[in-house]
Structures are given as structure tokens and as C-alpha cells.
Amino acid sequence: MSSIINKDQQYVWHPFTHLKYAEIPVHIVKGEGAYFYDADGNKLLDAISSWWVNLHGHCHPYISKKVSEQLHTLEHAIFSGFTHEPAVKLAERLIGHLPKNQSKIFYSDNGSTAVEVGLKMVLQYWHNQGISKKKFIAFENAYHGDTFGGMSVGARNVFNHAFENLLFDVIHIPLPDAENIDHLKDTLQSWFTNHNDIAGFIFEPLVQGAAGMLMYEASYLDELIELCRSNGIVCIADEVMTGFGRTGAFFASDYLTHKPDIICLSKGLTGGYMPLGVTSCAEFIYNACVSDDKTKTFFHGHSYTANPTACSAGLASLDLMEKTETQEQIQLISRLNQAFVLQLKTHEKLKDVRSKGTILALEIRTEEHTHYLNHASESIASYFLKKGIIVRPLGNIVYLIPPYCITESELKQVYAVMEQFLEEL
Ligand SMILES: *Cc1c(COP(=O)(O)O)cnc(C)c1O
């Protein structure tokens, strides 16, 4: 074992990692484009954009240059009572890309805090009007992060067993589809009529990431949002994973006719360079906190709020996102994914295969049920790693969410390994 791995085992506690049976971690020494290089000199294709964050490849010269310039100008500044150009410019440009009803940007540090801020904005909005509404509606299987608010609106499962009785009550509803939409709307409407306590509705639009890349149609979500809005319920889109081109559009909310009131972003926000979270909101949410009464202040903030270096990475990543080449790459990956889905649609080893934009998921038929702890996960990951491809299956679900710099031939090479894997099952 190398000394880094030895010391890793001695001093480091890794996230979401079974401490007893986990394999020795791969020691990454360098990143370049879609690839990592490990300490043994292996070149590994990062097919999951390093936990879904890296949009344009590793160590992109343009982002690295911009971040480096920022580091020599202003590395960090307190953001209460002070401001700076990177945060203001990034806010302006995000508002330019977000649905037209979004008007203000609130900064935090990651996806969980972006969600936490969204939930607190909703509660503050009602509180400031002297209205007692505290309950949220969320989808079954949802994942909204690991802080207590995020866990509360998330599914109750193995991720949060230990904390279960500390989580606040949420109404979990199934994902909408052609069969249940009418019943779902009837049920919700009768809740709204009989209990006047629902504050907000939070959802991962179109794709539920951590649940296993579960996909559902925009039109049904649209119907639910319309129903909620007409009952005064605030709608939060958690676009932490779906933002920045992942579903083929700039934001998954772009597929919706009825726009969310609050949108949470992180993951791709800085192109995978720095931790940063954003919660955007419509004017009426912000206005509820504009008051002569100081107790109506939104008392939330983090020490590193709007870190200028992270914001400069965000701006550089947006520059790249806005390039025609990037948009063409997103469309190309989406098309190739779709074709591959059609090709595998009836594969006997698959329970399902689906794609939305640049996200592709294969649900493998196993003896066990589909769930996160399904034992298929480790063996699938190590199979792909031996072929030089990094995937991180969610149980028996293998998915791709590649950086946009991946080439057609690299993507086809990944498809080929997937087919070969299925063949050898
Ligand atoms: C990853 C994720 C989060 C949490 O983001 P972190 O940066 O890991 O805290 C929240 N919501 C969704 C939809 C996510 O995919």
C-alpha cells in the first residue's frame, strides 16, 4: 500500500462509505478533460462527472485560469454588509438563464444548504404574513440532501434511519404518471380544502437522481404545480442535479409551463470546481421579507456565502455553457443516449433502460429487489473500473452522467462496455 493510502486509512472518514467492507479507495493524482489518472498510472474515464458536478471536464484550462486570476484579486469577503463583482455578475447571469419569474439569488455552500434555504424561505414567507403553514409535500423516493431539512423532505430510508424521529412531518406522494395523475390531484385538492397547513411542495423536476435516476414526465409535474399554485402553495424545484444542461435543456424547469417559485442549484454550478449553492426565488418571496419590522429578516447565512473564488468558477463555467459547442455536445450526448436506450429496450438482462438528456440509466435485473444496498453495486463498479471507466451504481442501477467534453467515440466505448457487461452477466 502506498503511503497516501495508508494514511488515508489511518486518518480519513469517507462519505457514504461502509467502513468495514469498502474497497481501498482509488488514489487519483491528476484530472484532465473527461479523465482521471490514478497513482498506478491508469487512465480512468469519469463517466459520472465526479458525483454529478463536473460539467466541462477536469482542470479545464479556461476555468482554471479564471479561478487563478480571482485568487490573486480577492479570495474571500464577508457577504453581509459587503458585496463583490463575481457574486453580483453570477447572480445577474443566473437570473438571465432561469425562468422569468425568478428575481433574486441567495448564496450558500452546497446542494443541501440550497434546499435548506429554499425550505426556510417558504416557512419565513408564511411566518412573516402571520399565517401558520408548516407542512411540505414531497415525492416518495426523493433525495434533497443530508441536512435535517433536506433529510426531512427526502424519502425515509436507509440514509436517515438513525435520525428518523427527529425529522419533521412531510406528506410524501408518488411520482405522477398517466394512471395516477387524476387521483393524485383529487387527493391533493381535498387536503388543501380540509387542512389549511400546507406551506410548500418540493420536487426534483423530471429526474430523481439519488433514487436511481427515476424519470417522469414534465406534463404531469406541470399539472401538480398548477394545482399547488392555485391553492397558494409555494413550489420549490430542487435542480441541484438537473441544472446546467443535464436533462438536455438549460434547466429541467424549462420543460415546464408552470414555473417553480423557488429553484435550488449546486453541483454543476461551478463546473465542478468549488462548493457553491444557490437558491433563487420569485419577487413575492423576497418581498415578504422586506418590512419595517426587523424580526421579519431572513436570518440565514454561512461564513463562506458567495465566496468570490467559487463565484468566479461559476462565471467561467457559464461562459463555457453558453458556447455553441457545449450546447451541441449536450444535444449529441442526448441523441446518442436515446439511440442506445432504443437499442437496449428489450434486453432480457434489464428491468428498464431510460434516458433524459445527458443522463442514461440501466436498471439491471437481479435476484434482489431494486434498492441502494443491492449487492450488485460493488461488482458492477469494479467491473467498469477494470475497463478504465468510473461509474458509481445506485444498487443495481448503472447510470451515466458524463462531462460534456466526452467525445462520441468515448461515449460509444462506454456503451460497448455496458453491452459487454450485460453479455457476461
Ligand atoms: C446531490 C443533491 C443534493 C445535495 O447536494 P450536496 O451538495 O451533496 O449537499 C440535493 N438535492 C439533489 C437533487 C441532489 O442531487
The ligand as an SDF file (V2000), in Angstrom:
LIG
                    3D

 15 15  0  0  0  0  0  0  0  0999 V2000
  -26.8130   15.9960   -4.5310 C   0  0  0  0  0  0  0  0  0  0  0  0
  -28.1560   16.5320   -4.3010 C   0  0  0  0  0  0  0  0  0  0  0  0
  -28.4520   17.3220   -3.1830 C   0  0  0  0  0  0  0  0  0  0  0  0
  -27.4150   17.5920   -2.1150 C   0  0  0  0  0  0  0  0  0  0  0  0
  -26.3500   18.3310   -2.5960 O   0  0  0  0  0  0  0  0  0  0  0  0
  -24.9560   18.2970   -1.7800 P   0  0  0  0  0  0  0  0  0  0  0  0
  -24.1140   19.3030   -2.4770 O   0  0  0  0  0  0  0  0  0  0  0  0
  -24.4260   16.9040   -1.9120 O   0  0  0  0  0  0  0  0  0  0  0  0
  -25.2530   18.6690   -0.3810 O   0  0  0  0  0  0  0  0  0  0  0  0
  -29.7120   17.8380   -3.0640 C   0  0  0  0  0  0  0  0  0  0  0  0
  -30.6550   17.5960   -3.9920 N   0  0  0  0  0  0  0  0  0  0  0  0
  -30.4200   16.8550   -5.0810 C   0  0  0  0  0  0  0  0  0  0  0  0
  -31.4930   16.6590   -6.0870 C   0  0  0  0  0  0  0  0  0  0  0  0
  -29.1640   16.2860   -5.2660 C   0  0  0  0  0  0  0  0  0  0  0  0
  -28.9300   15.5050   -6.3390 O   0  0  0  0  0  0  0  0  0  0  0  0
  1  2  1  0
  2  3  1  0
  2 14  2  0
  3  4  1  0
  3 10  2  0
  4  5  1  0
  5  6  1  0
  6  7  2  0
  6  8  1  0
  6  9  1  0
 10 11  1  0
 11 12  2  0
 12 13  1  0
 12 14  1  0
 14 15  1  0
M  END
$$$$
